[in-house]
Amino acid sequence: MILDLQALTPADRQHYLQASVAPRPICFASTIDAAGQVNLSPFSFFNLFSTTPPILIFSPCRRVRDNTTKHTWENVQSVPEAVINIVDYAMVQQISLASCDYPKTVNEFMKAGFTQEPATLVRPPMVKESKVKIECRVLETKTLGEQGGAGNLVICEALRMHIDPSILDDGKKYIDQRRLQLVARLGGDWYCRADAGNLFQVEKPNTRLGIGMDALPDAIRNSRTLSGNYLGQLANVHELPTVDPAFHDERLQQIFQYYAVSPEEMEKELHAYAATLLEQGKVNEAWQILLALN
């Protein structure tokens, strides 16, 4: 399927883009107007764009169905401040309720059952139930268009964070991603949850460069068993490994014993075993298995 985005209806364009560019973190923004009327609304066109200075941007887009603007957008024009309340799984049904298009005089804190908590630097209140609250100054607003679906960027400087101690690591200093069940937006009615059961780690190359896919031996790079993810793990070592004479593995010995008469089957089994080790994050051991054929 090839789609010319300009030829699509706004609703179809929204569907394909939101279903593909995902998951998106959710900005649960509390704002206030000049008269003191509070608004609370979620936005999934949101992300972190700089840490020095600390800049967050979210976009209360014009509504596709009738080309109207959101109360949040109107509020930040008159009072350039916001609190970005981070959404976890325990809040997701309530934040969905807060997304209803209530009249401007309605306080979504009350409709969605959240508790207002005074901020310390800005006028909009924080959501007490959120485990991470970020007080922000709005530096700039930028309109991207005048049609339904057009973005309205709210560029915020993060001033102060409030973090629930329950999500900190054992050293009580940093956030433990396994303890903060973040929720992200997909397309349509779909969301996803980041919890301990579906989180995984990918080792960063940092200052030491990985050898790269092109440096892998041909038999490994062209493997029919090892996927791109597995090859990426192997290629992220800082130098091409060599055989370790002290390495011993019983499964390796069994493969040599059972498949000695068929080098092709032996290679297949070794690659399958290496894949199992890579799935467990045992990169060094996987390399030793693969080097055993040399």
C-alpha positions in Angstrom: 0.0 0.0 0.0 1.3 3.4 -1.0 -0.5 6.5 0.4 -0.3 10.0 -0.9 -1.1 11.9 2.3 -2.3 15.0 0.6 -5.0 12.9 -1.2 -6.4 11.5 2.0 -9.3 12.9 4.0 -8.1 14.6 7.3 -9.7 11.7 9.2 -7.9 9.0 7.2 -4.6 10.9 7.4 -5.0 11.1 11.1 -5.7 7.4 11.4 -2.6 6.2 9.4 -0.2 8.7 11.0 -1.4 8.1 14.6 -1.4 4.3 14.1 2.2 4.4 12.7 4.0 7.1 14.7 3.5 5.4 18.1 3.5 4.7 21.0 3.4 8.4 22.0 3.8 9.6 25.6 0.9 11.4 27.0 1.0 15.0 28.3 -1.8 15.4 30.9 -1.7 19.2 30.9 -3.3 21.4 33.5 -3.7 25.0 32.6 -5.6 28.1 33.7 -7.2 31.1 32.1 -6.9 34.8 33.2 -10.2 34.4 35.2 -8.8 31.4 37.2 -10.8 28.7 35.3 -8.8 25.5 35.4 -8.6 23.0 32.5 -7.2 19.5 32.5 -6.7 17.6 29.2 -4.5 14.8 27.7 -2.4 15.3 24.5 -0.4 12.5 22.8 1.4 14.9 20.4 4.1 15.4 23.1 7.7 14.7 23.8 11.0 15.9 25.4 13.2 17.9 23.0 16.1 19.2 25.1 17.5 18.7 28.5 19.7 21.8 28.6 17.6 23.8 28.6 14.9 21.4 29.6 12.2 21.8 26.9 9.0 19.9 26.5 6.6 20.4 23.6 3.0 19.3 23.3 0.4 20.1 20.7 -3.4 20.8 21.3 -4.3 20.3 17.6 -7.3 21.9 16.0 -10.2 19.4 16.1 -10.5 17.5 12.8 -14.3 17.3 12.9 -15.1 21.0 13.2 -11.8 22.9 13.1 -12.2 24.3 16.6 -9.4 24.9 19.1 -8.9 23.4 22.5 -9.4 25.3 25.8 -5.8 24.4 26.7 -4.6 26.3 23.7 -6.7 29.3 24.6 -5.5 29.2 28.2 -1.7 29.2 27.5 -2.2 32.3 25.3 -3.5 34.3 28.3 -1.5 32.5 31.1 1.7 31.1 29.7 2.1 28.4 32.3 1.3 24.7 32.5 1.8 21.6 34.6 2.6 18.4 32.7 1.3 15.5 34.7 2.8 12.1 33.6 0.3 9.4 33.0 0.6 5.8 34.4 -1.7 2.8 34.1 -3.5 3.6 37.3 -4.8 6.8 35.8 -5.6 5.9 32.2 -9.3 5.5 32.3 -9.7 8.7 34.2 -7.5 10.7 31.8 -9.6 9.4 28.9 -12.7 10.8 30.7 -10.9 14.2 31.0 -10.5 14.3 27.2 -14.2 14.8 26.8 -15.2 18.2 25.2 -16.8 19.7 28.3 -17.8 23.3 28.3 -15.1 25.8 29.3 -16.8 26.4 32.7 -16.4 22.7 33.6 -13.5 21.7 35.7 -12.1 18.3 34.4 -10.5 17.6 37.7 -13.9 17.1 39.1 -15.4 15.3 36.1 -12.5 12.8 36.0 -12.2 12.4 39.7 -8.7 13.8 40.2 -7.4 15.9 43.1 -6.1 19.4 42.6 -2.8 20.1 44.3 -1.2 23.5 44.3 1.9 23.9 42.2 4.9 25.7 43.7 6.1 28.0 40.9 3.1 28.2 38.4 -0.6 29.0 38.7 -2.2 25.9 37.2 -2.7 23.1 39.8 -1.0 19.7 39.7 -2.7 16.3 39.6 -2.1 14.8 43.0 -2.5 11.2 41.7 0.2 11.6 39.0 3.5 10.1 40.2 5.5 12.7 38.2 4.5 16.3 37.9 6.5 18.9 35.9 5.9 22.6 36.4 6.5 24.5 33.2 6.8 28.1 31.9 5.4 28.4 28.3 8.2 30.0 26.3 6.4 30.1 22.9 3.4 29.0 21.0 3.4 28.3 17.3 0.5 27.6 15.0 1.1 25.1 12.2 -2.0 25.7 10.2 -5.6 26.8 10.1 -7.4 23.6 9.0 -8.8 20.8 11.2 -5.9 18.6 12.4 -3.4 21.4 12.3 -1.0 21.4 15.3 -0.6 24.2 17.8 2.8 23.8 19.5 3.2 24.7 23.1 6.9 25.0 23.8 7.5 24.7 27.6 10.5 25.1 29.8 10.5 22.6 32.6 11.1 24.4 35.9 10.5 21.9 38.7 9.6 18.2 39.0 7.7 16.4 41.7 8.4 12.7 41.9 6.6 10.1 44.0 9.2 8.2 46.1 7.4 4.9 45.3 8.8 4.9 41.8 12.4 5.5 42.8 15.1 2.8 42.7 16.5 1.2 45.8 19.0 4.0 46.2 16.1 6.5 46.3 17.8 8.7 43.7 16.7 7.7 40.2 13.4 6.6 38.7 13.1 2.9 38.3 11.3 2.3 35.0 9.8 -0.9 36.2 8.0 0.9 39.0 6.4 3.6 36.9 3.9 1.9 34.6 3.9 4.5 31.9 1.0 4.5 29.4 1.4 5.6 25.8 -1.0 6.3 23.0 -1.4 4.3 19.8 -4.0 4.8 17.1 -7.8 4.9 17.6 -8.8 3.5 21.0 -5.5 1.7 21.5 -3.0 2.3 24.3 0.0 0.4 25.6 1.6 0.0 29.0 5.3 -0.2 29.9 5.6 -2.6 32.8 8.2 -5.0 34.1 6.8 -7.8 31.9 7.4 -6.1 28.6 10.4 -3.8 29.3 13.8 -4.7 27.9 17.2 -3.1 27.8 19.4 -2.4 24.8 23.1 -1.7 25.5 24.1 1.7 24.2 27.4 1.9 22.3 28.2 5.2 24.1 31.8 6.4 23.6 33.1 3.0 22.4 32.0 2.2 18.9 30.4 -1.2 17.9 32.3 -3.1 15.2 29.2 -2.9 13.0 27.3 -5.4 10.8 29.9 -5.2 8.0 32.6 -6.5 10.3 30.8 -9.7 11.2 32.1 -12.9 9.6 30.2 -13.8 6.5 28.8 -17.0 8.0 27.3 -15.0 10.8 26.1 -12.0 8.9 24.4 -14.2 6.3 22.8 -16.6 8.8 19.3 -17.8 8.1 18.7 -18.3 11.9 20.1 -15.1 13.4 17.7 -12.2 13.1 18.6 -8.5 12.6 18.2 -7.9 16.3 20.6 -10.8 17.1 23.1 -9.6 14.6 22.8 -6.1 16.0 23.8 -7.4 19.5 26.8 -9.3 18.0 27.9 -6.2 16.1 27.7 -3.9 19.1 30.9 -5.4 20.7 33.9 -3.0 20.6 36.3 -5.4 18.9 35.9 -8.7 17.1 36.1 -11.5 19.7 38.5 -14.4 19.5 38.2 -18.0 20.7 38.6 -18.2 24.5 40.4 -21.6 25.2 39.0 -21.6 28.7 35.3 -21.4 27.6 33.4 -24.6 28.3 29.7 -25.3 27.5 28.0 -28.7 27.8 25.4 -27.8 25.1 28.2 -26.9 22.7 29.9 -30.2 23.3 26.6 -32.0 22.7 26.1 -30.2 19.4 29.6 -31.2 18.3 28.9 -34.8 19.2 25.5 -35.2 17.6 26.1 -33.2 14.4 29.7 -34.1 13.7 28.8 -35.8 10.4 26.8 -32.8 9.1 28.6 -29.5 9.2 25.6 -27.7 7.7 23.3 -29.0 10.5 25.9 -28.3 13.1 26.1 -24.6 12.0 22.3 -24.4 12.1 22.2 -25.8 15.6 25.0 -23.5 16.8 23.3 -20.5 15.4 20.0 -21.5 17.1 21.8 -22.0 20.4 23.6 -18.6 20.0 20.1 -17.0 19.4 18.9 -18.5 22.6 21.9 -17.0 24.5 21.4 -13.6 22.8 17.7 -13.6 23.9 19.1 -13.9 27.4 21.5 -11.0 26.8 24.6 -13.3 27.0 26.5 -11.8 24.1 30.0 -13.0 25.0 28.8 -16.6 25.4 27.0 -16.4 22.0 30.1 -15.2 20.4 32.0 -18.2 21.8 29.4 -20.6 20.4 29.6 -19.0 17.0 33.4 -18.9 17.0 33.5 -22.6 17.7 33.1 -23.4 14.0 36.3 -21.7 13.2 
